[in-house]
């Protein structure tokens, strides 16, 4: 007995303490301190139903000048729930459009609080549907919708709002009828058949909440076939699409609108194709038929849809491939993109299309290889199967080429490739070698196999081995001797691949560099470029090689000249013999040549004064690439580039140059306050911020900038205003 007495005392004490706490919080809600009011409202929200006694005070808090007090008061009423019923009339009043900030957020919170009060508020909410204020009607309809079947008595009044002058109210009323459920089906059926197009469109919003096989949904589908109003038809199709209405019944409605002149209706039809249930296969024949339409817009529409339908459109792949053969460039790309979007579903037909292509014409550039390679890892199972099914035709070769592009590292893929290394046709052996390297996590382990392949009787295999070694970069140094020997290969393509591979070794072998130089004599454009790029890969070069590179500059070929300058830039000061040629190239007609020559000059020229003059001279170049090279290289000079300060600050007048100029000036640290003042009112806020930062670092030395910094305290960007204030504080 004593135990029960003790428990009772403790419980009563807790209740009294709780009641006392609520009373204290109610008192604080009336405090003149906004922080106390806010914390009181928040604490009452945390108490939930236990804060029932605070409902009148919380209603008063809804009108508090402090936004957070309002928000927490509304939240507290929602947490109290049904016990806050007495607040219903006041909450309904506050559904009116507020003059305060966060109008939409206020409306949402009031709606939420009324929803949490629950079904007992339905009569008052039903009455509010007749309010003269559209915001009140809107909020009441939303709450009634949230309450679902509990709002059944409001269905007739909601039906009346389907003709409301406000589109938002009409939408909310339609949605509410749908959420009420079967009890509102008579009103929904009546709305679907209404004379007013607005009512029919609003009623369609109710269908989103009903079952796909319900009478209202069936009735809407039947009416849509002859619906004269675009808005009502769009709303109806949207609703049926969203509930997964029977695909066979939807298809005629959708197909009829694919060519509509109304963009909204046409878009809804397109969306409908993609949401057909149980799947979209029934639409595929109709879309394939459109691939041969005279109107390119119809063809493009069909291509786009088939691609987005994925597996469902697998039957359309042959039709797409046939259309691709006849299409122009842009449309061909659209078809390729669609085949990629379809994923694995398109692969069998794509491989089939390659079966009869002459093997010599198949490469990674074929559209088939591009498609399958873009599908990626998902294509691998189909490709490894095809290697067994098509060991000697184009489908098998395409599979190897695609596996190289994808580079799947799994043991299963490597095992599938291995048999092709012994293929009796060289083109298969070469493709298998490339695919194997791409599919091996540690390609260095393949070095013995690659070196052996370099001695293959067929040049295609030797070239594949060389290309594979080139992909390994400096890791292929163990094969240097074999690569050098390949420079004597009778096949020009193999020689070219050997030259490229040697350039990846990061060698410093002067004799090897001089041997490469010999290929420049009488070389064609492709070989000359390959030699130059390869020499650029050496860590150092003999003077004879540098002189030969300078000699190549006499050839008027922009790509080759740029490659020469790239090579010279890597050599640094050891490329001094090239300085006259570099300075001449600064005035070349081609901007990429000028930019690469300027970049090389910055690495080769050791006279800082000459370099500074050359870089400053190019700050006004008409090409952004050249100007940006000059700006970046000045930045690399650091404080030595300070004499170029005025010329660099002038670049802030050109929007394209601003970012790279700021990056350079951060390294140079120009100390001229007047230069920073000159950009304090630049149109770009980041430039203004940059100037404020620099002036803040200058401290008291930035005193001449004080007046302009004060003006920036009213800047339209907060981060600029903040930095301007910090700069002012620093100069004090």
Secondary structure, 3 states (H helix, E strand, C coil): CHHHHHHHHHHHHHHHHHHHHHHHHHHHHCCCCHHHHHHHHHHHHHHHHHHHHHHHHHHHHCCCCCHHHHHHHHHHHHHHHHHHHHHHHHHHHCCCCCCCCCHHHHHHHHHHHHHHHCHHHHHHHHHHCCCCCHHHHHHHHHHHHHCHHHHHHHHHHHHHHHHCCCHHHHHHHHHHHHHHCHHHHHHHHHHHCCCCHHHHHHHHHHHCCCCCCCHHHHHHHHHHCCCCCHHHHHHHHHHHHHCCCEHHHHHHHHHCCCCCCCHHHHHHHHHHHHCCECCCHHHHHHHHHHCCCCCHHHHHHHHHHHHHCHHHHHHHHHHHHHHHHHCCHHHHHHHHHHHHHHHHHHHHHHHHHHCCCCHHHCCCCCHHHHHHHHHHHHHHHHHHHHHHHCCCCHHHHHHHHHHHHHCCCCHHHHHHHHHHHHCCCHHHHHHHHHHHHHCCCCHHHHHHHHHHHCCCCCHHHHHHHHHHHHHHHHHHHHHHHHHHHHCCCCCHHHHHHHHHHHHCCCCCCHHHHHHHHHHHCCCCHHHHHHHHHHHHCCCCCCHHHHHHHHHHCCCCCHHHHHHHHHHHHHHHHHHHHHHHHHHHHCCCCCHHHHHHHHHHHHHHCCCHHHHHHHHHHHHHCCCHHHHHHHHHHHHHHHHHHHHHHHHHHHHHHCHHHHHHHHHHHHHHCCCCHHHHHCCCCCCCHHHHHHHHHHHHHHHHHHHHHHHHHHHHHHCCCHHHHHHHHHHHHHHC
